[in-house]
Amino acid sequence: MKLISRINQFPPLTDEERMVVDNVRKLCQDKLAPRAAKYDQTQEFPWENIKDINELGLNGIFIPEAYGGAGLSYAAYLSCVKEMAKACAATGLIWATNFHASKPIVDNGTDEQKARLLPIVLKGGIVAACITEPGAGSNATGMKTRLTPDGDDVIIDGSKIFITNGDVADLMLVYGKWSELGDGKNAMTAIMMEKNTPGMTVIRKEDKMGMRASSTCALAFEGCRVPRANLLCAPGEGLKMLLDLLNKSRPSVAAHALGIAECAFEDAVAYVNERKQGGRNVIDYQGVQFMLADMATDLAMCNAWLWYVTNLIEREGWNIGVEASMAKMRASDLAMRITTDAVQLHGGYGYCKDYRVERLMRDAKVTQIYEGTNQIHRQEIGRSFIAR
């Protein structure tokens, strides 16, 4: 589809990066996409997909060259997220979470931490970001998990919910409040916890509407003893780190949503070109053409904004919280609308699992919810116009 191809040529990638994205696209078309329906149905973790991803060394995309990675651009990473989301949104979420949870090591870790922890990621390790709690969702500053210093260790006590990769992670980025600093947001602190740490329990694995092959878990931490050497930055510096992480992860959600939306759009276009009603192809009806025109135009606009925000992120010093919120909010709303319209254009078949638009509609929904609900993002964007 020429329009979509032109849209996806826009990211400012090097020749090496385009080669990587082309390899990811081929992997997605040949292996991830054909397996997606099975994984959605069984809700099994897609270990085959992770194995194939690791054979390409894709975790190296977000690891600096100094630590054995490829050190590619943020734009290259987002391009890969889009391709994975088009093929198997759940697998794309698993891999994107590796970026979200390991990037704080790259950005804030000491040389010793990077040398010790990044090789785990580089070898294909799975990483989880443990932020959300039963009483602290979009407002993460309300978290109750405690980090208590004890000599050369830190003791973690608390609970987390909706943790992607929570039951399979080799490394966990755990956010909590430093016990000596009270309960305010200035007590927020982050620490890396390694697999099989005693005291960490998987309470349950959620049975979800969409992204069913991506494990989402509730976790309990009871006296988990972690070396203080795993502390990222100083106690109380977690909020700044979290906000910086969200500025990078929210455009990633936008890329994920746009990958789902593009897949649904392509399926809808193909279907209405071959399906006949009243002796005519469905696409010959003006109302259908108008629907496709709106989808295509909004996809183009959202993609353009995503790559604009990407450019801001790659230019250090920009405070892009509002721009990142705009990208995440609009792209995820668009994904839900396009997948819903794609189901509509398939008629009764769109409601059946024989056609993947049914799965895409379910997968799209959560992009409006995680990394801050879209209502929260609208509030944040609106607040930015208040005269101070």
CORPEDA-V745012 format. One record per residue. N is the residue number from 1. RES is the residue in one letter. SS is DSSP state (H for helix, E for strand, L for the rest). PHI is phi in degrees with one decimal (NA if undefined). Layout:
n=N res=RES ss=SS phi=PHI
n=N res=RES ss=SS phi=PHI
//
This chain:
n=1 res=M ss=L phi=NA
n=2 res=K ss=H phi=-59.2
n=3 res=L ss=H phi=-60.9
n=4 res=I ss=H phi=-62.1
n=5 res=S ss=H phi=-61.5
n=6 res=R ss=H phi=-67.3
n=7 res=I ss=H phi=-58.0
n=8 res=N ss=L phi=-80.5
n=9 res=Q ss=L phi=-88.9
n=10 res=F ss=L phi=-70.8
n=11 res=P ss=L phi=-54.7
n=12 res=P ss=L phi=-77.4
n=13 res=L ss=L phi=-97.7
n=14 res=T ss=L phi=-76.6
n=15 res=D ss=H phi=-60.6
n=16 res=E ss=H phi=-62.4
n=17 res=E ss=H phi=-67.0
n=18 res=R ss=H phi=-64.0
n=19 res=M ss=H phi=-64.5
n=20 res=V ss=H phi=-62.4
n=21 res=V ss=H phi=-63.0
n=22 res=D ss=H phi=-62.5
n=23 res=N ss=H phi=-65.7
n=24 res=V ss=H phi=-65.5
n=25 res=R ss=H phi=-60.8
n=26 res=K ss=H phi=-65.8
n=27 res=L ss=H phi=-58.4
n=28 res=C ss=H phi=-64.0
n=29 res=Q ss=H phi=-68.7
n=30 res=D ss=H phi=-81.8
n=31 res=K ss=H phi=-125.4
n=32 res=L ss=H phi=-68.1
n=33 res=A ss=H phi=-61.9
n=34 res=P ss=H phi=-63.5
n=35 res=R ss=H phi=-92.9
n=36 res=A ss=H phi=-61.1
n=37 res=A ss=H phi=-63.5
n=38 res=K ss=H phi=-63.0
n=39 res=Y ss=H phi=-65.8
n=40 res=D ss=H phi=-63.7
n=41 res=Q ss=H phi=-70.4
n=42 res=T ss=H phi=-84.5
n=43 res=Q ss=L phi=63.8
n=44 res=E ss=L phi=-77.4
n=45 res=F ss=L phi=-67.2
n=46 res=P ss=L phi=-81.2
n=47 res=W ss=H phi=-60.5
n=48 res=E ss=H phi=-59.4
n=49 res=N ss=H phi=-64.2
n=50 res=I ss=H phi=-63.1
n=51 res=K ss=H phi=-60.5
n=52 res=D ss=H phi=-65.6
n=53 res=I ss=H phi=-62.5
n=54 res=N ss=H phi=-69.9
n=55 res=E ss=H phi=-65.3
n=56 res=L ss=L phi=-85.2
n=57 res=G ss=L phi=67.5
n=58 res=L ss=H phi=-72.1
n=59 res=N ss=H phi=-63.4
n=60 res=G ss=H phi=-69.2
n=61 res=I ss=H phi=-59.2
n=62 res=F ss=H phi=-104.5
n=63 res=I ss=L phi=-106.5
n=64 res=P ss=L phi=-61.5
n=65 res=E ss=H phi=-58.9
n=66 res=A ss=H phi=-60.7
n=67 res=Y ss=H phi=-114.0
n=68 res=G ss=L phi=93.9
n=69 res=G ss=L phi=-88.5
n=70 res=A ss=L phi=-89.1
n=71 res=G ss=L phi=59.5
n=72 res=L ss=L phi=-78.7
n=73 res=S ss=L phi=-75.4
n=74 res=Y ss=H phi=-62.0
n=75 res=A ss=H phi=-62.6
n=76 res=A ss=H phi=-65.8
n=77 res=Y ss=H phi=-60.4
n=78 res=L ss=H phi=-62.9
n=79 res=S ss=H phi=-63.1
n=80 res=C ss=H phi=-69.2
n=81 res=V ss=H phi=-59.1
n=82 res=K ss=H phi=-60.4
n=83 res=E ss=H phi=-63.8
n=84 res=M ss=H phi=-65.8
n=85 res=A ss=H phi=-63.7
n=86 res=K ss=H phi=-66.4
n=87 res=A ss=H phi=-88.6
n=88 res=C ss=L phi=-153.1
n=89 res=A ss=H phi=-60.0
n=90 res=A ss=H phi=-64.9
n=91 res=T ss=H phi=-65.2
n=92 res=G ss=H phi=-60.1
n=93 res=L ss=H phi=-66.8
n=94 res=I ss=H phi=-58.7
n=95 res=W ss=H phi=-70.1
n=96 res=A ss=H phi=-63.2
n=97 res=T ss=H phi=-64.4
n=98 res=N ss=H phi=-57.5
n=99 res=F ss=H phi=-66.3
n=100 res=H ss=H phi=-56.1
n=101 res=A ss=H phi=-87.3
n=102 res=S ss=H phi=-99.2
n=103 res=K ss=H phi=-59.8
n=104 res=P ss=H phi=-61.6
n=105 res=I ss=H phi=-66.2
n=106 res=V ss=H phi=-62.5
n=107 res=D ss=H phi=-82.3
n=108 res=N ss=H phi=-126.1
n=109 res=G ss=L phi=-72.9
n=110 res=T ss=L phi=-75.6
n=111 res=D ss=H phi=-58.7
n=112 res=E ss=H phi=-65.5
n=113 res=Q ss=H phi=-65.1
n=114 res=K ss=H phi=-63.1
n=115 res=A ss=H phi=-65.8
n=116 res=R ss=H phi=-90.6
n=117 res=L ss=H phi=-97.4
n=118 res=L ss=H phi=-65.0
n=119 res=P ss=H phi=-59.1
n=120 res=I ss=H phi=-62.6
n=121 res=V ss=H phi=-67.9
n=122 res=L ss=H phi=-60.5
n=123 res=K ss=L phi=-77.0
n=124 res=G ss=L phi=106.2
n=125 res=G ss=L phi=-62.3
n=126 res=I ss=L phi=-100.0
n=127 res=V ss=E phi=-124.6
n=128 res=A ss=E phi=-125.9
n=129 res=A ss=E phi=-108.4
n=130 res=C ss=E phi=-100.8
n=131 res=I ss=L phi=-121.4
n=132 res=T ss=L phi=-65.8
n=133 res=E ss=E phi=-130.3
n=134 res=P ss=L phi=-53.7
n=135 res=G ss=L phi=-108.5
n=136 res=A ss=E phi=-147.0
n=137 res=G ss=L phi=-100.5
n=138 res=S ss=L phi=-60.9
n=139 res=N ss=L phi=-96.9
n=140 res=A ss=H phi=-67.2
n=141 res=T ss=H phi=-67.5
n=142 res=G ss=H phi=-86.5
n=143 res=M ss=L phi=-60.9
n=144 res=K ss=L phi=-113.5
n=145 res=T ss=L phi=-55.9
n=146 res=R ss=E phi=-108.6
n=147 res=L ss=E phi=-115.4
n=148 res=T ss=E phi=-113.8
n=149 res=P ss=E phi=-69.5
n=150 res=D ss=E phi=-147.6
n=151 res=G ss=L phi=65.1
n=152 res=D ss=L phi=-87.2
n=153 res=D ss=E phi=-119.5
n=154 res=V ss=E phi=-127.8
n=155 res=I ss=E phi=-99.3
n=156 res=I ss=E phi=-104.6
n=157 res=D ss=E phi=-133.9
n=158 res=G ss=E phi=156.7
n=159 res=S ss=E phi=-144.5
n=160 res=K ss=E phi=-134.8
n=161 res=I ss=E phi=-130.1
n=162 res=F ss=E phi=55.5
n=163 res=I ss=E phi=-95.0
n=164 res=T ss=E phi=-66.2
n=165 res=N ss=L phi=70.1
n=166 res=G ss=L phi=-60.0
n=167 res=D ss=L phi=-95.4
n=168 res=V ss=L phi=-123.9
n=169 res=A ss=L phi=-71.9
n=170 res=D ss=L phi=-85.1
n=171 res=L ss=E phi=-134.6
n=172 res=M ss=E phi=-128.5
n=173 res=L ss=E phi=-90.3
n=174 res=V ss=E phi=-106.5
n=175 res=Y ss=E phi=-101.8
n=176 res=G ss=E phi=-158.1
n=177 res=K ss=E phi=-113.2
n=178 res=W ss=E phi=-67.5
n=179 res=S ss=H phi=-58.6
n=180 res=E ss=H phi=-79.6
n=181 res=L ss=H phi=-110.9
n=182 res=G ss=L phi=88.2
n=183 res=D ss=L phi=-113.0
n=184 res=G ss=L phi=-77.7
n=185 res=K ss=H phi=-67.1
n=186 res=N ss=H phi=-76.6
n=187 res=A ss=H phi=-98.2
n=188 res=M ss=E phi=-63.4
n=189 res=T ss=E phi=-145.1
n=190 res=A ss=E phi=-124.7
n=191 res=I ss=E phi=-144.6
n=192 res=M ss=E phi=-94.6
n=193 res=M ss=E phi=-115.9
n=194 res=E ss=E phi=-91.0
n=195 res=K ss=L phi=-57.6
n=196 res=N ss=L phi=66.6
n=197 res=T ss=L phi=-68.4
n=198 res=P ss=L phi=-58.8
n=199 res=G ss=L phi=102.2
n=200 res=M ss=E phi=-93.1
n=201 res=T ss=E phi=-128.5
n=202 res=V ss=E phi=-84.8
n=203 res=I ss=E phi=-73.9
n=204 res=R ss=E phi=-163.6
n=205 res=K ss=E phi=-109.3
n=206 res=E ss=L phi=-72.1
n=207 res=D ss=L phi=-98.2
n=208 res=K ss=L phi=-102.3
n=209 res=M ss=L phi=-64.8
n=210 res=G ss=L phi=-133.6
n=211 res=M ss=L phi=49.2
n=212 res=R ss=L phi=-70.8
n=213 res=A ss=L phi=-83.2
n=214 res=S ss=L phi=-88.9
n=215 res=S ss=L phi=-74.8
n=216 res=T ss=E phi=-126.1
n=217 res=C ss=E phi=-128.1
n=218 res=A ss=E phi=-99.3
n=219 res=L ss=E phi=-124.6
n=220 res=A ss=E phi=-122.2
n=221 res=F ss=E phi=-118.2
n=222 res=E ss=E phi=-125.7
n=223 res=G ss=E phi=64.8
n=224 res=C ss=E phi=-70.1
n=225 res=R ss=E phi=-97.4
n=226 res=V ss=E phi=-124.2
n=227 res=P ss=E phi=-56.8
n=228 res=R ss=H phi=-61.9
n=229 res=A ss=H phi=-63.6
n=230 res=N ss=H phi=-90.4
n=231 res=L ss=E phi=-69.8
n=232 res=L ss=E phi=-92.3
n=233 res=C ss=L phi=62.5
n=234 res=A ss=L phi=-86.8
n=235 res=P ss=L phi=-54.4
n=236 res=G ss=L phi=91.8
n=237 res=E ss=L phi=-99.9
n=238 res=G ss=H phi=-71.5
n=239 res=L ss=H phi=-64.4
n=240 res=K ss=H phi=-59.8
n=241 res=M ss=H phi=-64.2
n=242 res=L ss=H phi=-65.6
n=243 res=L ss=H phi=-62.6
n=244 res=D ss=H phi=-65.0
n=245 res=L ss=H phi=-62.6
n=246 res=L ss=H phi=-64.1
n=247 res=N ss=H phi=-62.1
n=248 res=K ss=H phi=-94.8
n=249 res=S ss=H phi=-81.3
n=250 res=R ss=H phi=-67.6
n=251 res=P ss=H phi=-62.6
n=252 res=S ss=H phi=-65.1
n=253 res=V ss=H phi=-61.8
n=254 res=A ss=H phi=-60.8
n=255 res=A ss=H phi=-62.9
n=256 res=H ss=H phi=-61.3
n=257 res=A ss=H phi=-62.9
n=258 res=L ss=H phi=-68.3
n=259 res=G ss=H phi=-62.1
n=260 res=I ss=H phi=-61.5
n=261 res=A ss=H phi=-62.9
n=262 res=E ss=H phi=-64.1
n=263 res=C ss=H phi=-62.4
n=264 res=A ss=H phi=-64.0
n=265 res=F ss=H phi=-62.4
n=266 res=E ss=H phi=-63.1
n=267 res=D ss=H phi=-64.2
n=268 res=A ss=H phi=-64.9
n=269 res=V ss=H phi=-61.9
n=270 res=A ss=H phi=-62.6
n=271 res=Y ss=H phi=-67.9
n=272 res=V ss=H phi=-70.8
n=273 res=N ss=H phi=-78.0
n=274 res=E ss=H phi=-108.2
n=275 res=R ss=L phi=-80.4
n=276 res=K ss=E phi=-110.7
n=277 res=Q ss=E phi=-141.9
n=278 res=G ss=L phi=62.1
n=279 res=G ss=L phi=79.4
n=280 res=R ss=E phi=-128.8
n=281 res=N ss=E phi=-64.3
n=282 res=V ss=H phi=-57.1
n=283 res=I ss=H phi=-67.9
n=284 res=D ss=H phi=-73.8
n=285 res=Y ss=L phi=-82.1
n=286 res=Q ss=H phi=-60.5
n=287 res=G ss=H phi=-59.8
n=288 res=V ss=H phi=-69.5
n=289 res=Q ss=H phi=-60.4
n=290 res=F ss=H phi=-63.9
n=291 res=M ss=H phi=-60.2
n=292 res=L ss=H phi=-66.0
n=293 res=A ss=H phi=-62.1
n=294 res=D ss=H phi=-65.2
n=295 res=M ss=H phi=-59.5
n=296 res=A ss=H phi=-63.4
n=297 res=T ss=H phi=-64.2
n=298 res=D ss=H phi=-67.0
n=299 res=L ss=H phi=-61.1
n=300 res=A ss=H phi=-62.6
n=301 res=M ss=H phi=-65.5
n=302 res=C ss=H phi=-65.6
n=303 res=N ss=H phi=-62.9
n=304 res=A ss=H phi=-61.3
n=305 res=W ss=H phi=-67.8
n=306 res=L ss=H phi=-58.7
n=307 res=W ss=H phi=-72.6
n=308 res=Y ss=H phi=-64.6
n=309 res=V ss=H phi=-63.8
n=310 res=T ss=H phi=-58.4
n=311 res=N ss=H phi=-63.0
n=312 res=L ss=H phi=-64.3
n=313 res=I ss=H phi=-64.2
n=314 res=E ss=H phi=-78.8
n=315 res=R ss=L phi=-101.4
n=316 res=E ss=L phi=-57.7
n=317 res=G ss=L phi=100.0
n=318 res=W ss=L phi=-85.1
n=319 res=N ss=L phi=-95.5
n=320 res=I ss=L phi=-115.3
n=321 res=G ss=H phi=-56.4
n=322 res=V ss=H phi=-67.4
n=323 res=E ss=H phi=-62.4
n=324 res=A ss=H phi=-64.8
n=325 res=S ss=H phi=-62.9
n=326 res=M ss=H phi=-59.8
n=327 res=A ss=H phi=-63.6
n=328 res=K ss=H phi=-64.4
n=329 res=M ss=H phi=-62.5
n=330 res=R ss=H phi=-69.6
n=331 res=A ss=H phi=-66.5
n=332 res=S ss=H phi=-72.2
n=333 res=D ss=H phi=-61.9
n=334 res=L ss=H phi=-65.9
n=335 res=A ss=H phi=-60.5
n=336 res=M ss=H phi=-66.7
n=337 res=R ss=H phi=-70.1
n=338 res=I ss=H phi=-68.0
n=339 res=T ss=H phi=-66.5
n=340 res=T ss=H phi=-64.6
n=341 res=D ss=H phi=-66.8
n=342 res=A ss=H phi=-65.0
n=343 res=V ss=H phi=-60.7
n=344 res=Q ss=H phi=-60.4
n=345 res=L ss=H phi=-69.7
n=346 res=H ss=L phi=-82.4
n=347 res=G ss=H phi=62.8
n=348 res=G ss=H phi=-60.4
n=349 res=Y ss=H phi=-65.0
n=350 res=G ss=H phi=-64.8
n=351 res=Y ss=H phi=-88.2
n=352 res=C ss=L phi=-106.6
n=353 res=K ss=L phi=-73.3
n=354 res=D ss=L phi=-65.0
n=355 res=Y ss=L phi=-112.2
n=356 res=R ss=L phi=-73.2
n=357 res=V ss=H phi=-61.1
n=358 res=E ss=H phi=-61.6
n=359 res=R ss=H phi=-69.4
n=360 res=L ss=H phi=-62.7
n=361 res=M ss=H phi=-63.3
n=362 res=R ss=H phi=-68.0
n=363 res=D ss=H phi=-66.0
n=364 res=A ss=H phi=-66.2
n=365 res=K ss=H phi=-57.4
n=366 res=V ss=H phi=-67.9
n=367 res=T ss=H phi=-67.1
n=368 res=Q ss=H phi=-81.7
n=369 res=I ss=L phi=-111.3
n=370 res=Y ss=L phi=-79.7
n=371 res=E ss=L phi=58.4
n=372 res=G ss=L phi=93.2
n=373 res=T ss=L phi=-62.5
n=374 res=N ss=H phi=-66.2
n=375 res=Q ss=H phi=-66.0
n=376 res=I ss=H phi=-63.1
n=377 res=H ss=H phi=-65.4
n=378 res=R ss=H phi=-63.5
n=379 res=Q ss=H phi=-65.0
n=380 res=E ss=H phi=-64.2
n=381 res=I ss=H phi=-63.8
n=382 res=G ss=H phi=-62.9
n=383 res=R ss=H phi=-61.2
n=384 res=S ss=L phi=-65.3
n=385 res=F ss=L phi=-96.3
n=386 res=I ss=L phi=-72.1
n=387 res=A ss=L phi=-69.6
n=388 res=R ss=L phi=-97.7
//
